[in-house]
């Protein structure tokens, strides 16, 4: 499997999007550089724990037969 269906793709993408906000928070003085590094590690750990089960559930949903009504 390759492309946008891999867990590695989604971990990288979601993690990068969330981590991209950290320099902005440092620039505005909300976080220090050290705290931004701590948050970066925490974000990556959470994303790595959440993405595989969610993408697995999404994959299962793609193979179900669509609802066609009662008649």
C-alpha positions as CSV (number, residue, x, y, z in Angstrom):
1,X,0.0,0.0,0.0
2,X,1.3,3.5,-0.8
3,X,0.2,7.1,-1.2
4,X,-2.3,8.7,1.1
5,X,-3.6,5.5,2.5
6,X,-0.6,4.7,4.6
7,X,-0.4,5.3,8.3
8,X,3.1,6.8,7.9
9,X,1.7,9.4,5.5
10,X,-1.1,10.5,8.0
11,X,1.2,10.5,11.0
12,X,3.7,12.7,9.1
13,X,1.0,15.0,7.7
14,X,-1.1,15.5,10.9
15,X,2.0,15.9,13.0
16,X,3.6,18.4,10.7
17,X,0.4,20.5,10.6
18,X,0.2,20.6,14.4
19,X,3.9,21.2,14.9
20,X,3.8,24.1,12.4
21,X,1.9,26.2,15.0
22,X,4.7,25.9,17.6
23,X,7.1,28.6,16.1
24,X,4.2,31.0,16.0
25,X,3.5,30.4,19.6
26,X,7.2,30.9,20.4
27,X,7.3,34.2,18.4
28,X,4.3,35.6,20.3
29,X,5.9,34.6,23.6
30,X,3.2,32.0,24.5
31,X,5.8,29.3,24.7
32,X,9.6,29.2,25.2
33,X,11.8,27.3,22.8
34,X,12.3,24.6,25.4
35,X,8.6,24.2,25.9
36,X,8.0,24.1,22.2
37,X,10.3,21.1,22.0
38,X,8.4,19.4,24.8
39,X,5.1,20.0,23.0
40,X,6.6,18.8,19.7
41,X,7.4,15.4,21.3
42,X,4.0,15.2,22.9
43,X,2.2,16.0,19.7
44,X,4.1,13.4,17.8
45,X,3.4,10.8,20.5
46,X,-0.3,11.5,20.5
47,X,-0.6,11.5,16.7
48,X,1.4,8.2,16.5
49,X,-1.1,6.7,19.0
50,X,-4.3,8.0,17.4
51,X,-3.7,7.8,13.6
52,X,-3.3,4.0,13.2
53,X,-6.6,3.0,14.9
54,X,-8.5,5.8,13.1
55,X,-7.1,5.0,9.7
56,X,-7.9,1.3,10.3
57,X,-11.5,2.1,11.1
58,X,-11.7,4.4,8.0
59,X,-10.4,1.5,5.9
60,X,-13.0,-0.9,7.2
61,X,-15.7,1.6,6.5
62,X,-14.7,1.8,2.8
63,X,-15.6,-1.8,2.2
64,X,-19.1,-1.9,3.7
65,X,-22.1,-2.0,1.4
66,X,-23.9,1.3,1.3
67,X,-27.4,1.6,2.8
68,X,-30.0,1.1,0.1
69,X,-33.2,1.5,2.0
70,X,-35.8,-1.1,3.0
71,X,-37.3,-1.8,-0.3
